[in-house]
Amino acid sequence: MLLILSKRAKDEEIKKVAQDLDGYIKFVVDVKNEILAAGGKIHADGEKLLLAKESRQQDLWGGGLDLETGEIDFDSMINLRPGQGNFSREVLSQEIRKKIEEIVRRILG
């Protein structure tokens, strides 16, 4: 299940977005608007949902949260952005990674 979240997720919301990948949550963060789409099996679905809500492509970055370890990764095909200097599936900018982590920790815990 995919949800757009802008404030601290409730326990039932976390359970819903974690069920697609059994305790691992894919997310797409809008670093400008400080919201995220969580859940689903591919980042492109969350990206599409946020773009429909007027997020801008250049502000969207994908990754994942392992609920068991609390570890965040910054790996997604949607992160391939040569025009923005990101030539990898990984988010290369430490500044963007820090912003993503702040938003994910605030919303998903």
Residue pairs with C-beta under 8 A, 6 or more apart in sequence:
1 16
1 17
1 19
1 20
1 39
1 40
2 17
2 37
2 38
2 39
2 40
2 45
2 46
2 49
3 9
3 13
3 16
3 17
3 37
3 38
3 39
4 35
4 36
4 37
4 49
4 50
4 53
5 13
5 35
5 36
5 37
5 38
5 107
5 108
6 33
6 34
6 35
6 107
7 107
8 106
8 107
8 109
9 17
9 38
9 107
9 108
9 109
14 25
14 67
14 108
14 109
16 39
17 25
17 38
17 39
18 24
18 25
18 39
18 67
19 39
20 26
20 39
20 40
20 41
21 41
23 66
23 67
23 68
24 64
24 65
24 66
24 67
25 38
25 39
25 64
25 65
25 67
25 108
26 38
26 39
26 40
26 41
26 42
26 43
26 46
26 62
26 63
26 64
26 76
27 36
27 37
27 38
27 46
27 62
27 63
27 64
27 65
27 104
27 108
28 36
28 37
28 43
28 46
28 47
28 49
28 50
28 60
28 61
28 62
28 76
28 78
29 35
29 36
29 60
29 61
29 62
29 63
29 99
29 100
29 103
29 104
30 36
30 50
30 55
30 56
30 59
30 60
31 59
31 60
31 61
31 96
31 99
31 100
31 103
32 55
32 56
32 59
33 55
33 59
34 103
35 50
35 53
35 55
35 103
35 107
36 46
36 103
36 104
36 107
36 108
37 45
37 46
37 47
37 49
37 50
38 46
38 107
38 108
39 46
40 46
43 62
43 76
43 77
43 78
44 77
44 78
46 62
47 57
47 60
47 62
47 78
50 60
51 57
51 60
58 81
58 84
60 78
61 74
61 76
61 78
61 79
61 91
61 96
61 100
62 74
62 75
62 76
62 77
62 78
62 79
63 72
63 73
63 74
63 75
63 76
63 91
63 100
63 104
64 72
64 73
64 75
64 76
65 71
65 72
65 104
65 108
66 72
66 73
72 100
72 101
72 104
72 105
74 90
74 91
74 97
74 100
75 89
75 90
76 89
77 89
79 86
79 88
79 89
79 90
79 91
80 86
80 87
80 88
80 89
85 92
85 93
86 92
86 93
91 97
91 100
